[in-house]
Every structure is written in C-alpha cells, then in structure tokens.
Amino acid sequence: MWHEFAAADSRIAELAQHFKGARVLRQDPLECLIQFLCSSNNNISRITKMVDFVSSLGDYLGNVEGFEFHAFPSLERLALVTEQQLREAGFGYRAKYVTGTVNALQLKPEGGVKWLESLRKLQLQMVIDSLCTLPGIGLKVASCIALFSLDQHHAIPVDTHVWRIATTHLVPELAGASLTPKLCGRVADAFVSKYGKYAGWAQTLLFIAELPSQKALLPSVTVNEKKSSKKRGSKAQRGN
C-alpha cells in the first residue's frame, strides 16, 4: 500500500522512511467515539487526562511497571457517570456531549454497541450522517470515528493541518478560502482522487508529519522542501 502511495506522491515516499511505525487503528467503535468527543477543541495533554479518567472506570486489568491498565468501560458503566462528575474531572462543556451521546446510544432499539458496529456495513456518507445525529459530533469528528473504527478507509477528517496540506499540494486554488463543509467535501474528494480507496491512511501519514513534535524529527532538507513548496504556492497565487 505504501508503495502505491509513494508512486502517487513523492512526498509520501520521503516521509514513509521516517514514520515507518505510523498505523491506522481499527478501534472499538464505542471507545473511539468517546475518545474523539474528548478531543473536540482540545490539546493532547488534556485529552490524555480525560481519556485516562474514562478508562479508569473500566475493569482493572493489572499493573505493568507502575502503569495501571483498565478495560474500556462498557456502555452500561458509562451510563452511570453523571455530567457533574465529568465536569469535576475537567471535561468542561464536553461533559454534556459524553452523557448525551451515551444516553442516545442506550435508546437504540438494537443496543448502542450493535448500532455502532452496524455502521461498518454502510456507505461513508450514511455513516457520517448517522454519527452526526449524536450530541457533540460534527463532520470532522464523525470522519475520525469512521476512519479509525468503522472501516471507512477513505474517510478524510479535515482540520487546519489537513486543510493546509490540501491547499498546498492538492487543491492550491482553494488557498485563502474559508473552510466550509462544502470545501471539506472537495478536500476529501481530492485525497481520494490522488490516493484511492485507502486515502484516509495516506492522509494520516501526512497529518502526522505536520505535527510540530514529529516535524522536528524530520531531516532539515525535508522540512525546507515543504517550506519552499509553500513559498512557490504563494507566488503562484499572487501571479494569478
């Protein structure tokens, strides 16, 4: 697969050498959903603390080198947690989305877990539309859940990092435009057109390379090439 991506994009051929451990997980859908509810407008440090709190509610599995491990809590266990408890744990406004989503899942006739798993059999747009009926879930979070737990390998979660990648390398004509749901669709289409049915995997590698902590690990020539590419793109826009 990486060979196919590299053939379509020389940047991936270069980046893949430095991020060989990059993987797209196939998470449990409930776990993935709750984790991405925690991620909304948040930073990694705080997200980690919130997810650790939720995980601590699950069955204790053991201790390895001082780290305690728990199974992710069941939907029934999550239903016992109040919004106030989550707020006291630092969830802020996200607390109402977590409890609201848990309650909505419990009302599914076939059961919330089975409902989530059934989404794996649907087309991507139907998956996103279904997820967006849950409290606190919008297009970007729904796309993340679809990609990382619901077998939608061509789902493209579009945030500021992915938007920058797309407008620099795939759809430069959109540079300077405001990101809207319609333009998110154009970005997703551009990724799929270039990388195929596993476009979400390619997008993940490119996203990782944009993170400051990971970009610092790249050889200076790779980073400089990206900066030069941006400058060329800016000049081209001014020339138009």
C-alpha positions in Angstrom: 0.0 0.0 0.0 2.8 2.4 0.9 4.4 1.7 -2.5 1.2 2.7 -4.2 1.0 5.9 -2.2 4.7 6.7 -2.9 4.1 6.2 -6.6 1.3 8.7 -6.5 3.2 11.2 -4.3 6.9 11.7 -3.9 6.4 13.4 -0.5 5.0 10.2 0.9 7.9 8.2 -0.5 10.2 10.5 1.6 8.0 10.7 4.7 7.4 7.0 4.9 11.1 6.4 5.5 10.9 8.5 8.7 7.4 7.3 10.0 7.6 3.6 9.5 5.6 3.0 12.7 2.6 5.0 11.6 -0.5 2.9 11.7 -4.3 3.4 11.3 -6.0 1.7 14.2 -9.2 -0.3 14.0 -10.6 0.7 17.4 -13.6 -0.5 19.2 -16.3 1.9 17.9 -17.6 3.0 21.4 -14.1 3.6 22.7 -13.2 5.6 19.5 -16.4 7.7 19.7 -15.9 8.7 23.4 -12.2 9.5 22.8 -13.0 11.8 19.9 -15.7 13.5 21.9 -13.0 14.3 24.4 -10.8 15.7 21.6 -13.1 18.5 20.5 -11.2 21.9 20.6 -8.7 20.3 23.0 -4.9 19.7 23.3 -3.2 16.3 23.6 -2.3 16.7 27.3 -5.8 17.4 28.4 -7.3 14.8 26.0 -5.0 12.2 27.6 -6.1 13.1 31.1 -9.8 12.9 30.1 -9.4 9.5 28.3 -7.4 8.2 31.3 -10.3 9.2 33.6 -12.9 7.4 31.4 -10.6 4.3 31.1 -10.2 4.2 34.9 -14.0 3.4 35.1 -13.4 0.1 33.4 -12.4 -3.3 34.8 -8.9 -3.3 36.3 -6.6 -5.5 34.2 -3.3 -5.1 36.0 -0.1 -3.1 36.7 2.9 -3.0 34.4 6.0 -1.1 35.5 3.9 1.2 37.6 1.2 1.8 35.0 -2.3 0.6 35.8 -4.4 -0.8 32.9 -8.2 -1.0 32.6 -10.5 -2.3 30.0 -12.5 0.5 28.4 -15.8 0.8 30.3 -19.0 -0.7 28.8 -21.9 1.5 27.7 -23.8 0.4 30.8 -20.9 1.6 33.0 -20.6 4.9 31.2 -24.4 5.5 31.7 -23.8 5.6 35.5 -21.4 8.6 35.2 -23.1 12.0 35.6 -22.4 15.2 33.7 -21.3 16.8 37.0 -18.7 14.0 37.6 -17.3 14.6 34.2 -17.2 18.4 34.7 -15.3 17.9 38.0 -12.9 15.7 36.1 -12.1 18.6 33.7 -14.3 17.7 30.7 -15.9 21.2 30.6 -18.7 21.6 28.1 -17.8 18.2 26.6 -19.4 16.6 29.6 -22.9 17.1 28.3 -21.9 15.7 25.0 -20.5 12.5 26.5 -23.5 11.9 28.7 -25.9 12.9 25.9 -24.3 10.5 23.5 -24.3 7.7 26.0 -28.0 8.2 26.6 -28.7 8.4 22.9 -26.9 5.1 22.3 -28.8 3.4 25.1 -32.1 4.3 23.4 -31.1 2.5 20.2 -33.6 -0.5 19.8 -30.8 -2.9 18.9 -28.5 -1.5 21.5 -25.9 1.2 21.2 -22.9 -1.0 20.6 -24.6 -3.1 17.9 -25.8 0.1 16.3 -22.3 1.4 16.1 -21.0 -1.8 14.7 -23.7 -1.9 12.1 -22.4 1.3 10.6 -19.4 -0.7 9.3 -21.7 -2.1 6.6 -22.9 1.3 5.3 -21.6 3.8 2.8 -19.4 6.6 4.2 -21.9 9.4 3.8 -24.6 7.3 5.6 -22.1 6.6 8.4 -21.3 10.3 8.8 -24.9 11.3 8.7 -25.8 8.7 11.3 -22.9 9.7 13.7 -23.8 13.4 13.4 -27.2 12.6 15.0 -25.4 12.1 18.3 -24.7 15.1 20.6 -21.5 16.9 20.0 -20.5 15.1 16.8 -19.9 17.1 13.7 -18.4 16.4 10.3 -14.7 16.2 11.4 -15.3 14.1 14.5 -17.6 11.8 12.5 -15.0 11.3 9.9 -12.4 10.4 12.5 -14.6 7.8 14.0 -15.5 6.4 10.6 -11.8 6.2 9.6 -10.4 4.8 12.9 -13.2 2.3 13.9 -15.8 1.8 11.2 -13.7 0.5 8.2 -14.2 3.7 6.2 -10.6 3.8 4.9 -11.3 6.7 2.5 -12.8 9.0 5.2 -10.8 12.2 5.4 -11.1 14.2 8.7 -10.4 17.8 7.7 -8.9 20.1 10.3 -6.5 23.0 10.0 -3.5 20.7 9.4 -5.2 18.7 6.6 -6.6 21.9 5.1 -3.1 23.3 4.9 -1.8 20.1 3.3 -4.6 20.1 0.8 -4.4 23.8 -0.2 -0.6 23.5 -0.5 -0.4 20.3 -2.5 -3.8 19.1 -3.8 -6.2 22.0 -4.3 -4.0 25.2 -4.3 -6.8 27.1 -5.9 -8.6 27.0 -2.5 -5.7 28.7 -0.6 -7.1 31.7 1.2 -10.7 30.4 1.2 -12.6 29.8 4.5 -13.1 26.2 5.4 -16.7 25.2 5.0 -18.5 21.8 4.9 -18.7 22.0 1.2 -15.0 22.7 0.8 -14.3 19.8 3.3 -16.0 17.6 0.7 -13.8 19.0 -2.1 -10.7 18.3 0.0 -11.9 14.7 0.7 -12.5 14.1 -3.0 -9.1 15.4 -3.8 -7.4 13.0 -1.4 -9.4 10.0 -2.7 -8.7 11.0 -6.3 -5.0 11.0 -5.6 -4.6 8.1 -3.1 -7.5 5.8 -3.8 -9.7 3.8 -1.5 -7.2 3.9 1.3 -6.9 7.7 1.1 -7.5 8.1 4.8 -4.3 6.1 5.6 -2.3 8.4 3.3 -3.9 11.5 4.9 -2.9 10.1 8.4 0.8 9.9 7.5 0.7 13.5 6.0 -1.1 14.7 9.1 1.5 13.1 11.4 4.3 14.8 9.5 2.6 18.2 10.1 2.6 17.9 13.9 5.4 20.1 15.5 6.6 17.2 17.7 7.0 15.0 14.6 8.2 17.6 12.2 11.1 18.2 14.5 12.3 14.6 13.8 12.5 15.1 10.1 15.7 15.9 8.3 16.1 19.6 7.7 16.0 19.1 3.9 12.5 17.6 4.1 11.2 20.5 6.2 12.9 23.0 3.9 11.4 21.4 0.8 7.9 21.8 2.4 8.6 25.5 3.2 9.9 26.0 -0.4 6.8 24.4 -1.7 4.6 26.7 0.3 6.5 29.8 -1.0 6.1 28.6 -4.6 2.4 28.1 -4.0 2.1 31.6 -2.6 3.9 33.1 -5.5 1.7 31.2 -7.9 -1.4 32.5 -6.2 -0.1 36.1 -6.4 0.8 35.6 -10.0 -2.8 34.6 -10.7 
